[in-house]
Amino acid sequence: MLNDSRFRDLIFETYALMGIALCVLIIYFLSGCAVRIEKPAPPPAPPPPVVKPAPLPTPAPPAPAPGITVPPEVPKPPVPPLVPKPRGPLVRLPSERVPLFADDMDLASLDAAIEKSLQFYSRTVGNGAFPMDDSLVTVQDLRESLIAILEILRSDAPGEAKQALIAETFDVYQSTGLDGKNNVLYTGYFEPILEGSLKKTARFRYPLYRAPGDAVRVNLGKFGEKYANEQLVGRVKNGELIPYYKRGEIEDMGSLAGRDLEIAWVDDRTNLFFLHIQGSGKIRLPNGELLQIGYAMKNGHPYRSVGRHLLETGRIQPQNGSHRAIKKYLREHPEELSGILNHNESYVFFRVVEQGPVGSIGEILTPGRSIATDAAVFPRGALAFMRARRPVFDKEGNVTAWIPFTRFVVSQDAGGAIKGAGRVDLFCGTGDEAEMLAGSLAERGALYFLVKKRPYGQAAK
């Protein structure tokens, strides 16, 4: 049996050991909460390799049911290529392509020509619009354009200022020409003076005829839109419309003789032929009086060039294909005259006019300023600007050089051979000098039309 002191010592030792153990536990716990040791994360596992699935076999088309015929597969038609929109006869130019408007003639002649177009517009009924590129141009627009150009040219502004004013005032449209590349073929025509008489004599035996009453004009446009702007001339025989007499039938067979259709007689068949080509002229009578002759109508047969015919048959050479050379050949070969002239079956009938020459707008033409164009392509009476070359002659009438020229002109006439956007005929005047110029002019150049700009929103589209 333990005594009391020893018992007390054992109890004390036991509590001391328990206290030490408790302190150790507390210290361990506290140290574990204060410092956390992180193990590094293991590297991610590589993704599994991608395996593309094998393509599924294309299922075979189902077999047709018995008794049913499956038509063969029709291949799809190829996609047609894009076709560019064709260019119209007139294209509006950007400002950087507007030409320099230098004029080689006097202002008085332009003033006279413009006055004739203004008179024509004053008689024009209606307010129809003419297509020019992406715009529609009215008669009022064309009239205001003529007035505006005269105001600018009459002003006291210096040349450069006038050029700037023209560029600011007008839209400029260029003709796309013969082949869509802006090339325009310029030729010339003139008013011949023939020697003649109001009575037939031994010298004056070649007649000029007025339009016969049995020549019937048929406007085919009235029979359908596909015939628009087409016309026939014929005569009625046994209730049927047949072509009218050809040149050879009239001149060599006398188809119109004895019908009191003669206006006058002239002394030269070759000159008479070229009067037909020009469409108007003057007849100098024995007393010196000049009889003014104007175009009335044609017989309806197409125009065929005698000059081209002589070239194609080898009668003249290309370097000698001028108007002067053609007349020379015809005079030197009278035995061939009928056959050559009759190659052109077209025949012109005339009328007596008080003044002339009169253009297709019913006004007198101005030499060097009036041009003949195709009215189906270009607006009649309109202001234009031309650029080409003209010949220089020596005293004998031979061409010695070609020089460039530019000028304002007005579209006031038409011609049987003047068709499309690539043909222009310049009226050169009256007499021998005009004949030399007109007979030599066959040059490619450029043609522009000028229309006064309208306020924004007023342009007809």
Stockholm file with secondary structure:
# STOCKHOLM 1.0

chainA/1-461         MLNDSRFRDLIFETYALMGIALCVLIIYFLSGCAVRIEKPAPPPAPPPPVVKPAPLPTPAPPAPAPGITVPPEVPKPPVPPLVPKPRGPLVRLPSERVPLFADDMDLASLDAAIEKSLQFYSRTVGNGAFPMDDSLVTVQDLRESLIAILEILRSDAPGEAKQALIAETFDVYQSTGLDGKNNVLYTGYFEPILEGSLKKTARFRYPLYRAPGDAVRVNLGKFGEKYANEQLVGRVKNGELIPYYKRGEIEDMGSLAGRDLEIAWVDDRTNLFFLHIQGSGKIRLPNGELLQIGYAMKNGHPYRSVGRHLLETGRIQPQNGSHRAIKKYLREHPEELSGILNHNESYVFFRVVEQGPVGSIGEILTPGRSIATDAAVFPRGALAFMRARRPVFDKEGNVTAWIPFTRFVVSQDAGGAIKGAGRVDLFCGTGDEAEMLAGSLAERGALYFLVKKRPYGQAAK
#=GR chainA/1-461 SS CCCHHHHHHHHHHHHHHHHHHHHHHHHHHHHHHHCCCCCCCCCCCCCCCCCCCCCCCCCCCCCCCTTCCCCCCCCCCCCCCCCCCCCCSEEECCGGGCCCCCCCSCHHHHHHHHHHHHHHHHHCCSCCEEEETTEEEEHHHHHHHHHHHHHHHHSCCCHHHHHHHHHHHEEEEEECBSSSSSBEEEEEEEECEEEEESSCCSSCCEEEEBCCTTCEEEEGGGGCGGGTTCEEEEEEETTEEEECCCHHHHHTTCTTTTSSCEEEEESCHHHHHHHHHHSCEEEECTTSCEEEEEEEEECSCCCCCHHHHHHHTTSSCGGGCSHHHHHHHHHHCGGGHHHHHTTSCCCEEEEECSSCCBCTTSSBCCTTTEEECCTTTSCTTCEEEEEEEEEEECTTSCEEEEEEEEEEEEEEECCTTCCSTTEEEEEEEESHHHHHHHHHCEEEEEEEEEEECCCTTCSBC
#=GC SS_cons         CCCHHHHHHHHHHHHHHHHHHHHHHHHHHHHHHHCCCCCCCCCCCCCCCCCCCCCCCCCCCCCCCTTCCCCCCCCCCCCCCCCCCCCCSEEECCGGGCCCCCCCSCHHHHHHHHHHHHHHHHHCCSCCEEEETTEEEEHHHHHHHHHHHHHHHHSCCCHHHHHHHHHHHEEEEEECBSSSSSBEEEEEEEECEEEEESSCCSSCCEEEEBCCTTCEEEEGGGGCGGGTTCEEEEEEETTEEEECCCHHHHHTTCTTTTSSCEEEEESCHHHHHHHHHHSCEEEECTTSCEEEEEEEEECSCCCCCHHHHHHHTTSSCGGGCSHHHHHHHHHHCGGGHHHHHTTSCCCEEEEECSSCCBCTTSSBCCTTTEEECCTTTSCTTCEEEEEEEEEEECTTSCEEEEEEEEEEEEEEECCTTCCSTTEEEEEEEESHHHHHHHHHCEEEEEEEEEEECCCTTCSBC
//
